[in-house]
Amino acid sequence: MSAELLLRAGAHPIIGHRGASGLAPENTIASFDLALEQGAEAFEFDLRMTRDGVPVVFHDPTLDRTTDGKGPLLDRALADLPRFDAGARFSADGGRTFPFRGQGVRIPTLAEMLARYPQVPFLIELKEVGAAGPAVEEIARAGAENRVVVASFHDQAVAPFRRRPFHPGASRPEIVRLAAGALVGHAVDDPAELYAVPDRYRDLIPVPTRRFVAAATRLGKPVHVWTVNDPERANRLWDVGCSGMITNFPGLLLAARRSRFGS
């Protein structure tokens, strides 16, 4: 499987946001397995670094929100991570139950993800610049260059992927440039092969506007939107030309896509 599904502007992939993170602990094997069961066609996930330089699948700079650990992830070596329960904090019912607590849910490495899901395209967000070099090495070691797209808020993190055979997603500066160009009718063609954008910046400002999506489409690049969990919202985004939906509930959005597009 290649990244073509993520890179084709006419496609409408359902992309599991940190897996099926509305129903299982985010960025864990339990979440990604469930996303596949629900029909997700690609995964979006985050990468951070351990103290000893190993890229692992984790969103926050600290362990506190999603595990029973405390403090910065960057202070921990890879050998330390199995002691932390990555399912400890997850609750789908407002804290009444914690069904994944004590079930052996751990923080996965990028290498583990590449080996476990060899047929799944990945949209990876690098949360720190220091993860770029190790990610390049792991992806190349797995021979997965053609099924992985790497994006980041940080332009420097994406820079090593702006060469063949890698596929670069947009950095935040590239997204800002496209948005500014769309406003004046002159979109600048950056090296990015796709734009993965929030539905709203800081929950206030719409990002995938009709002008923004039209500018990307003229450049032949798809716009994928996160985090979209409402079928009605997904349909409005498809109305303006957006491609993929990055969602915590892949099954729900897959049903919405089938209802709209028939497949």
N, C-alpha and C positions, 0 to 999 in steps of 0.2 A: 504494500500500500504506500502511495506517495502522498505528498502534501497537495496534490493537484486539487483535491476537494476544497481545501482551504484557500487556494490561490485563484480559483476560477470565479469571476464576478457573477456569472449566471447561476451558480450553485447556491443552495440554502442549507448548509450543514447545521446540524444540531450538535453543539459543542458543550461537553460537560464541564461546568465551571468548578474547578478543583474536584472533579468527579461529579457525583450526584450529591452535592454538598448540602442540599436541603433535607436529605434523608439519611445521610451517613457522615461521619467526621471528615471534614475537608482535607484534601491533599493526602489521603491515605489509600492503601490498596482496597480496603473495604468500600470506599467511596467510588474509586475508579471501576472496580468490578461491578458494582451496582449500576453505574452509568452505562456500562456495556450491556448489561441485562436489559436496561430500559431503552436501548436503541441508540445511544450516543454514537456519533460517527467520528468524533475527534475529542481530544482532551485539552483543556486549558489548565495550566498549573504554574506554580511559582517556584523559583529556585533561590536558595540562599546557601551560604557556606558554613561548614564546620571549622573549628579552630585549626584542624589539620588539613584543610584545603579540599574537602570532599563536597561536591554539590548535592544538596538534599532538597526534597520537595517540601517547602514550608513557606508560609506567607509572611508572618510577623517577624520583627527583629528579635522578639523575646518568646520564650516558651509558655508564658503565663496564660494566654487566652485559650489555647486549644489543648494543652497537655497538663499533667499534674506537676510539671517542672516549673522552675522559676529562673528568671534572668535571661541574658542574651544567648541566643543560639550560638553566636560566634565564639562564645567562651567555652563551648563544649566540643570535645573530640568525637569523631564518629563512634568510637567504642563506648562513649557515655550514653548515646541516644537510646539503646534498647531498654534502659531503665525507665524511660518516660512513657506514660500511657497517653497515646495520641487520641484515644477515644474517651478520655476521662471527662471532658467538659461538654461533650455533645449531647444535646437534648432537643428533640423535635416537638416537644409538647410544653415548652415554656419552663422547663426545669422540674417537672414532676417525675420524669424517669430519665435514666442515663443508660440506654440499652447496650452501648458499646464499652462502657467502663469495665475494666478488668478482663477484656476479651482478647488481649494480646495485640491490640492495634498499635502500630509503631510508625515512626517517621521513615518514609522510604527514601532511598537514594535515587539520583538520576539514572545510574547504571541499572538499578533494579527495575525501574520503569521501562527503560529501553529493552531490557531482556524479556520482561513479562508481557509486554504489549507490542510485539513486533509488527502487527498489521494496523496499528492505530496511528493516525497523524496526531502530532503534538503541536500545540501553540503554547510556547513557553515564555513566561515573563521573568526576566532576570531582575531580581529585587536589589541587586548591588553590582557594581562594576567589577568587583573582584571575582564574581562567578563566571565571567565571560570566558577566560582562558580555560579553566577546568571543564566548562560545558563544551567548548569546542573539542577538547580532547576526548571526552566521553562519547559525544555524538559521532565523531570520526571513528573511534575504536569500535563502536557498534555498527558502523556502516549505515547510519541512519540519517545522513545529511539530507536525503531527498524526501524525508517524511516529517521533518521538523522545521517549524518556523519560530524564530526567536525574536522577541520584542522586549522593550524596556522603557521606563520613563527616562532612563539615562542614555544619552546618545553614545557615550563611550562604551557602554555595555553592548550595544548592537554593532558597533564598528567592526569587530572581527568576523561578523557573519555577512558582511557586505562583499563577499567574494564567492565565486563558485567553488564547490557545489552547494554552498549553504543558501538558505532562504531567509532574508531579513524582513521582519515586520517593522512597523513604524515605531520610532522613538517619540517621546512627547514633543520635542522640538519639531519633528517632521509633521506631526498631527497639527500643531499650532500653525505651521507654515501653510499646510493645505487649507485649514479653516480660514486663515487670513486671505489667501489667494482666492478662495471661493467667494468671499464677500465682494471682491472687486472684479471678479470674472477673469482672473488670471492665475490658474493653479500651477504651482511649481512642481515639476516631476522629480521627486526624491528617489533614492535607491530602494526604498521600502516596497515590498511586493504585496503587502496588504495593510489595512488599517484596522486595528482592534481598539475600539474606543468605548468609553462609558456612555450610557444613555444620557446622563447629565453630569456635567462637571460640578463637583461639590454639591451634588443633588439639586442644583439650581439652573445651570445653563445648559440647554440642549446642545449636544455635540453632533450627532448624525442628522443634521438638518438636510432638507432637500438639496440645498446648494452644495453642502459638503459632500453628500453622496454622489451628486451629479458630477462634481469635479473629480472625485476618485474614479467614477465609472468612465469618464472621458480618458483617463489615464490607463484604463484597463485593470483597475485594482479593486478588489472587493472590500466592503466595510462590514466587519463583524462587531456586534454590540454586546456589552456586558453591563449589568447582569440582568437578563430579561427572564422573568418568571411568570408573567401574565400573558396568556394567549392573545388578549385584545391588544396589548402593547406590541407584541410581536407582529401582529397583522398591520398595525400602523407603521411600524418600521419597515416591513416588507413593502408597504404602499409607497414609501419614498425611495425604494431601491436598495435597501440594506440586504446583505447576503446572509451571513450566519448569525444565529442566536447563541450566545454563551449563557448557559442557564444552570441553575441549581437543581432543576427538575427536568431532566432530559425527556422522560416519558411524556410529560404534559406538553412540552413544546413540540415533540415529534407528532403527537396527535393533532396539534394545531396546524402544523405544516401539511400533514396528510389531508386535513380538512380543506385547506386552501389550495394546495398544489396537486393533490391526488397521489403523492408519493413521499 
